[in-house]
């Protein structure tokens, strides 16, 4: 019953996360449109005056809303991750006594009796089925990308969520690990898995010097 409730809660959280993702992508597209200020672009001109070509109050409101959505997205992703860990741990059966003639011998040798859930059936348990692997949780989003860059040439798009970049997956110290992965693979194809509108897509990008900034020509925001 607990596992069933966890699965239902996890599916509900995924739906909430998908809805937040749609809102985030819409805001990013508006801010990064033609002549838009982008996610972090200046709102003043070269002389320090407010830019007259954009609606500054609207931009500030959009950025504030995007920050709120990112926090919500991060919180929901953490909840999903915890639920998935609990669901995956359910694949392991509890250590329970197994009546048998050699049980006492097993215990004296330090061998813990072990049985599978559902009476030892070799079929996968219902708990373990239809569960998203923990590694499929995105950890960063592409919030800026430059035309003609290595990232753009590889098919990476604005709003893509990074699930895996080379050997980098969700975890700690992500920005440093991403930079290190790009630096150590200059001129080499790096496999990338992105989540785009709910679909996992496999891509390959080659970090390299080009006529723009960095080795990729895109900016990641950690979720």
C-alpha positions in Angstrom: 0.0 0.0 0.0 2.9 2.4 0.9 4.6 1.6 -2.4 1.3 2.2 -4.3 0.9 5.6 -2.6 4.5 6.5 -3.4 4.0 5.7 -7.1 0.8 7.7 -7.3 2.5 10.6 -5.5 5.5 10.4 -7.8 3.3 10.4 -11.0 1.4 13.4 -9.6 4.7 15.2 -8.9 5.9 14.5 -12.4 2.8 16.1 -13.9 3.4 19.2 -11.7 7.0 19.3 -12.8 6.0 19.0 -16.5 3.6 21.9 -16.1 6.2 24.0 -14.4 8.7 23.1 -17.2 6.2 24.4 -19.8 5.8 27.7 -17.9 9.6 28.0 -17.6 10.2 27.4 -21.2 7.6 29.9 -22.3 9.2 32.6 -20.1 12.7 31.7 -21.4 11.5 32.0 -25.0 10.0 35.4 -24.4 13.1 36.7 -22.6 15.5 35.3 -25.2 13.5 36.3 -28.3 14.8 38.7 -30.9 16.4 41.7 -29.2 15.2 40.4 -25.8 17.4 40.9 -22.7 17.8 37.2 -22.1 17.8 35.6 -18.6 20.5 37.8 -17.1 21.1 40.6 -19.7 21.5 44.2 -18.8 18.4 46.4 -18.4 20.4 49.6 -18.9 22.2 50.9 -22.0 25.9 51.7 -22.3 25.4 55.1 -20.6 23.6 53.6 -17.7 20.1 54.6 -18.6 17.1 52.2 -18.6 16.8 50.6 -22.0 13.9 52.1 -24.0 13.6 49.1 -26.3 12.2 46.7 -23.7 9.4 46.7 -21.1 11.6 46.7 -18.0 8.8 46.1 -15.4 7.6 43.2 -17.5 11.1 41.7 -17.8 11.7 42.0 -14.1 8.4 40.4 -13.4 9.2 37.5 -15.9 12.6 37.0 -14.3 11.1 37.0 -10.8 8.5 34.5 -11.9 11.2 32.3 -13.5 13.2 32.3 -10.3 10.1 31.2 -8.4 9.4 28.4 -10.9 13.0 27.2 -10.8 12.8 26.9 -7.0 9.5 25.0 -7.3 11.0 22.8 -10.0 14.0 22.0 -7.8 11.9 21.2 -4.8 9.6 18.9 -6.8 12.6 17.2 -8.4 14.1 16.5 -5.0 10.8 15.0 -3.8 10.7 12.8 -6.9 14.3 11.7 -6.4 13.6 10.7 -2.8 10.4 8.8 -3.8 12.3 7.0 -6.5 15.0 6.0 -4.1 12.4 4.5 -1.8 10.7 2.7 -4.7 13.9 1.3 -6.0 14.9 0.1 -2.5 11.7 -1.9 -2.4 13.3 -4.2 -5.0 15.3 -5.7 -2.1 13.4 -8.1 0.0 13.5 -7.9 3.8 15.7 -10.3 5.6 13.2 -12.8 7.1 13.7 -16.3 8.5 13.2 -19.0 6.0 12.1 -22.3 7.6 14.5 -25.0 6.4 16.7 -27.7 7.7 19.9 -25.8 7.2 18.7 -22.4 8.5 20.6 -22.8 11.8 23.8 -23.6 9.8 23.3 -20.6 7.5 22.9 -18.3 10.4 26.0 -19.7 12.2 28.0 -19.0 9.1 26.8 -15.4 8.8 24.6 -16.1 5.8 21.4 -14.2 6.1 18.3 -16.0 4.7 16.9 -14.1 1.8 13.6 -14.4 -0.1 12.2 -12.4 -2.9 9.0 -10.4 -2.6 5.7 -12.1 -3.7 6.7 -15.5 -2.5 10.1 -15.7 -4.3 8.7 -15.2 -7.8 11.3 -14.5 -10.4 8.9 -11.9 -12.0 9.7 -8.3 -11.3 7.6 -6.9 -8.4 4.9 -4.3 -9.1 6.9 -1.9 -7.0 9.9 -2.0 -9.3 7.9 -1.7 -12.6 7.3 1.6 -14.4 9.7 3.5 -12.2 11.9 6.2 -13.8 15.6 5.5 -13.2 17.1 8.0 -10.8 19.7 8.9 -13.5 16.9 10.2 -15.7 16.4 13.2 -13.4 17.6 16.4 -15.1 20.0 18.6 -13.2 20.5 21.6 -15.5 18.6 23.6 -18.1 19.9 25.5 -21.2 18.8 29.1 -20.7 21.0 30.7 -23.4 22.4 29.4 -26.7 24.3 31.1 -29.5 23.6 30.4 -33.2 26.5 28.7 -34.9 27.9 27.4 -31.7 29.0 23.8 -31.1 26.0 23.3 -28.9 23.6 24.6 -31.5 25.3 22.5 -34.2 24.8 19.5 -32.0 21.0 20.1 -31.9 20.9 21.3 -28.3 17.9 23.8 -27.9 16.9 26.5 -25.6 15.0 25.1 -22.7 16.5 21.6 -23.0 17.1 20.0 -19.6 20.4 18.1 -19.2 20.0 14.6 -17.8 23.6 13.5 -18.6 26.6 15.3 -20.1 29.4 12.8 -20.7 30.0 11.3 -17.3 28.2 14.1 -15.4 24.8 13.2 -13.9 22.8 14.7 -11.0 24.9 15.2 -7.9 27.1 17.8 -6.2 29.5 20.4 -7.6 27.8 20.3 -11.0 29.1 23.5 -12.6 32.7 22.5 -11.9 32.1 19.0 -13.2 30.5 20.3 -16.3 33.3 22.7 -17.1 35.9 19.9 -16.4 34.1 17.5 -18.6 34.0 20.0 -21.5 37.7 21.0 -21.0 38.9 17.4 -20.9 37.0 16.4 -24.0 38.0 19.2 -26.4 37.7 17.9 -29.9 36.0 14.8 -28.8 32.3 13.9 -29.2 30.6 14.0 -25.8 27.3 12.0 -25.4 24.5 14.2 -24.0 21.0 13.2 -22.9 18.4 15.9 -22.7 14.8 16.0 -21.7 12.8 18.0 -24.2 9.0 18.4 -23.6 8.9 15.1 -21.7 11.0 13.1 -24.1 14.5 11.9 -23.6 16.8 12.7 -26.6 20.3 11.4 -27.2 22.7 13.9 -28.7 26.4 14.3 -29.2 28.3 17.6 -28.8 32.0 18.3 -29.5 33.5 21.0 -27.2 35.9 23.1 -29.2 37.2 26.7 -29.6 35.0 28.7 -32.0 34.4 32.4 -32.7 32.3 32.8 -29.6 32.7 32.4 -25.9 33.5 29.1 -24.2 33.8 25.7 -25.8 30.0 25.0 -26.2 28.3 28.4 -26.8 25.5 27.8 -24.4 24.7 28.5 -20.7 23.5 26.0 -18.2 21.4 26.9 -15.1 21.6 24.3 -12.4 18.1 23.2 -11.4 
